[in-house]
Amino acid sequence: MNYDFIIIGQGLAGSLLAWRLIERQQKVLVMDDRRRTASSMVAAGMVNPMAGMRFNCHPRMDDWLNAAMVFYQSLERFSGKRYWHPLNMQRLFRSREQRRFYTRRLDEKICQRYLGPELDQTDVPNLVQAPYGGFWQYQTGYVDIPSLLLDIGHWLTQRKALLEQVCDYQQIKLSDRHVSYGDIRAKFLIFCEGYRMQANPWFKALPLQPDKGEILTLTSNENLCKTIINSAHWLVPLRNGDYRFGATHQHQGIDNQPTRQGEKDLRQGLDALLTSSEGLRIKSHLAGVRPATRDRHPFIGVHATHWRLGLFNGFGARGALTIPWYSQRLVNYWLDSVDLPAEANIERCI
Ligand SMILES: Cc1cc2nc3c(=O)[nH]c(=O)nc-3n(C[C@H](O)[C@H](O)[C@H](O)COP(=O)(O)OP(=O)(O)OC[C@H]3O[C@@H](n4cnc5c(N)ncnc54)[C@H](O)[C@@H]3O)c2cc1C
């Protein structure tokens, strides 16, 4: 029962990290409680280089996107399944003033790859209301994260590298030579528990800002849209003909249970986006908790005194886009002694 790495959590973060470490011939064991609270299983998986009200584009965007595309496509070659679904996005202005931000971005070189022209009236689907217009966005789409996690989980099980149980922190023992959990020993242990890191005795002091989100899966008699529609809420046409609609944001009363209020808010959002919701049926209503951080950067690094314990967390609302790149950085740090990106290193919080 000797391993190089134990990983706690098989959400998107733990899964991709395990994959990359195994690719580098490391002996890995992942422990997860059957994804009981995985926000990854709820997420729409959207990739949007220009999120936010002001359509900001992060300076690392090209790197994030390239790493994400390379990673998802190589996984697709391995499994023969599709996870990445490219779809252009129609971004609708929420007010007349918001158009200013779009025109500003047109002059920024870093944004140009992702920005399209303003929407023509005929571009907008019949059932969608766009009173202030909008613009096209490129390099967008969604990752089918639940299928990807189930497939990686299956692959780990076949390798006898997945233990489906809750990690009881009290059972983790540290020594100079290894970290152990019962009779399992490893050189290092990395926590990827999503928002439940709040209960982690070694890392709970870090400023996590959990963000609960509720989301609907819809079916419709009408063709609602063929591209992603993104306004105050977003509507994603799925490959199987269903739609995902979301999402709410809530910073109090954090759990992963869907609520009446959440459904009410989403129904109101649908009424604001669509001219009619006739023929629409809610197929599922789910909730999860985004592991967001106060400064919106991930939490990556090693414990200040217990250097055998690591953390890979804090991916907030953009795990699908950023986890492929940051998982590579963490592997390079551990195996090749390359520095971690400063903005994500947990040393910034000390
Ligand atoms: C409604 C909603 C919509 C979203 N939409 C998007 C989107 O469109 N695009 C996007 O990029 N992101 C989206 N997100 C965010 C996305 O879910 C996260 O960025 C990402 O999935 C986080 O992955 P993670 O592995 O860090 O955490 P999680 O997915 O939460 O995984 C943590 C895992 O650890 C397990 N675990 C925790 N503690 C223990 C323990 N003690 N023992 C054993 N197992 C444990 C959990 O059960 C879980 O399986 C959305 C989130 C929500 C809630």
Ligand as a Chemical Component Dictionary entry (heavy atoms), coordinates in Angstrom:
data_LIG
# 
_chem_comp.id                   LIG 
_chem_comp.type                 NON-POLYMER 
_chem_comp.pdbx_formal_charge   0 
_chem_comp.three_letter_code    LIG 
# 
loop_
_chem_comp_atom.comp_id 
_chem_comp_atom.atom_id 
_chem_comp_atom.alt_atom_id 
_chem_comp_atom.type_symbol 
_chem_comp_atom.charge 
_chem_comp_atom.model_Cartn_x 
_chem_comp_atom.model_Cartn_y 
_chem_comp_atom.model_Cartn_z 
_chem_comp_atom.pdbx_ordinal 
LIG C1  C1  C 0 -24.511 25.545 -10.697 1  
LIG C2  C2  C 0 -23.063 25.538 -11.078 2  
LIG C3  C3  C 0 -22.714 25.830 -12.381 3  
LIG C4  C4  C 0 -21.365 25.832 -12.751 4  
LIG N1  N1  N 0 -21.065 26.093 -14.051 5  
LIG C5  C5  C 0 -19.767 26.085 -14.430 6  
LIG C6  C6  C 0 -19.423 26.327 -15.782 7  
LIG O1  O1  O 0 -20.297 26.537 -16.639 8  
LIG N2  N2  N 0 -18.103 26.310 -16.125 9  
LIG C7  C7  C 0 -17.130 26.052 -15.192 10 
LIG O2  O2  O 0 -15.952 26.036 -15.553 11 
LIG N3  N3  N 0 -17.444 25.836 -13.906 12 
LIG C8  C8  C 0 -18.718 25.843 -13.503 13 
LIG N4  N4  N 0 -19.022 25.606 -12.199 14 
LIG C9  C9  C 0 -17.894 25.468 -11.242 15 
LIG C10 C10 C 0 -17.242 24.099 -11.303 16 
LIG O3  O3  O 0 -18.138 23.167 -10.783 17 
LIG C11 C11 C 0 -15.924 24.119 -10.503 18 
LIG O4  O4  O 0 -15.038 25.089 -11.013 19 
LIG C12 C12 C 0 -15.171 22.792 -10.545 20 
LIG O5  O5  O 0 -15.998 21.740 -10.939 21 
LIG C13 C13 C 0 -14.584 22.494 -9.185  22 
LIG O6  O6  O 0 -14.008 21.209 -9.182  23 
LIG P1  P1  P 0 -13.299 20.625 -7.877  24 
LIG O7  O7  O 0 -12.778 19.296 -8.249  25 
LIG O8  O8  O 0 -12.354 21.638 -7.331  26 
LIG O9  O9  O 0 -14.461 20.491 -6.778  27 
LIG P2  P2  P 0 -15.669 19.465 -6.700  28 
LIG O10 O10 O 0 -16.226 19.189 -8.033  29 
LIG O11 O11 O 0 -16.607 19.966 -5.660  30 
LIG O12 O12 O 0 -14.998 18.092 -6.208  31 
LIG C14 C14 C 0 -14.607 17.830 -4.888  32 
LIG C15 C15 C 0 -14.738 16.322 -4.642  33 
LIG O13 O13 O 0 -14.178 15.996 -3.372  34 
LIG C16 C16 C 0 -15.090 15.132 -2.675  35 
LIG N5  N5  N 0 -14.789 15.295 -1.248  36 
LIG C17 C17 C 0 -14.788 16.442 -0.518  37 
LIG N6  N6  N 0 -14.427 16.191 0.760   38 
LIG C18 C18 C 0 -14.176 14.868 0.816   39 
LIG C19 C19 C 0 -13.770 14.002 1.871   40 
LIG N7  N7  N 0 -13.516 14.455 3.110   41 
LIG N8  N8  N 0 -13.623 12.687 1.599   42 
LIG C20 C20 C 0 -13.846 12.201 0.351   43 
LIG N9  N9  N 0 -14.233 12.973 -0.687  44 
LIG C21 C21 C 0 -14.406 14.287 -0.447  45 
LIG C22 C22 C 0 -16.454 15.635 -3.113  46 
LIG O14 O14 O 0 -17.501 14.720 -2.886  47 
LIG C23 C23 C 0 -16.193 15.849 -4.606  48 
LIG O15 O15 O 0 -16.324 14.642 -5.318  49 
LIG C24 C24 C 0 -20.355 25.553 -11.790 50 
LIG C25 C25 C 0 -20.728 25.221 -10.494 51 
LIG C26 C26 C 0 -22.062 25.217 -10.126 52 
LIG C27 C27 C 0 -22.419 24.843 -8.720  53 
# 
loop_
_chem_comp_bond.comp_id 
_chem_comp_bond.atom_id_1 
_chem_comp_bond.atom_id_2 
_chem_comp_bond.value_order 
_chem_comp_bond.pdbx_ordinal 
LIG C1  C2  SING 1  
LIG C2  C3  SING 2  
LIG C2  C26 DOUB 3  
LIG C3  C4  DOUB 4  
LIG C4  N1  SING 5  
LIG C4  C24 SING 6  
LIG N1  C5  DOUB 7  
LIG C5  C6  SING 8  
LIG C5  C8  SING 9  
LIG C6  O1  DOUB 10 
LIG C6  N2  SING 11 
LIG N2  C7  SING 12 
LIG C7  O2  DOUB 13 
LIG C7  N3  SING 14 
LIG N3  C8  DOUB 15 
LIG C8  N4  SING 16 
LIG N4  C9  SING 17 
LIG N4  C24 SING 18 
LIG C9  C10 SING 19 
LIG C10 O3  SING 20 
LIG C10 C11 SING 21 
LIG C11 O4  SING 22 
LIG C11 C12 SING 23 
LIG C12 O5  SING 24 
LIG C12 C13 SING 25 
LIG C13 O6  SING 26 
LIG O6  P1  SING 27 
LIG P1  O7  DOUB 28 
LIG P1  O8  SING 29 
LIG P1  O9  SING 30 
LIG O9  P2  SING 31 
LIG P2  O10 DOUB 32 
LIG P2  O11 SING 33 
LIG P2  O12 SING 34 
LIG O12 C14 SING 35 
LIG C14 C15 SING 36 
LIG C15 O13 SING 37 
LIG C15 C23 SING 38 
LIG O13 C16 SING 39 
LIG C16 N5  SING 40 
LIG C16 C22 SING 41 
LIG N5  C17 SING 42 
LIG N5  C21 SING 43 
LIG C17 N6  DOUB 44 
LIG N6  C18 SING 45 
LIG C18 C19 SING 46 
LIG C18 C21 DOUB 47 
LIG C19 N7  SING 48 
LIG C19 N8  DOUB 49 
LIG N8  C20 SING 50 
LIG C20 N9  DOUB 51 
LIG N9  C21 SING 52 
LIG C22 O14 SING 53 
LIG C22 C23 SING 54 
LIG C23 O15 SING 55 
LIG C24 C25 DOUB 56 
LIG C25 C26 SING 57 
LIG C26 C27 SING 58 
# 
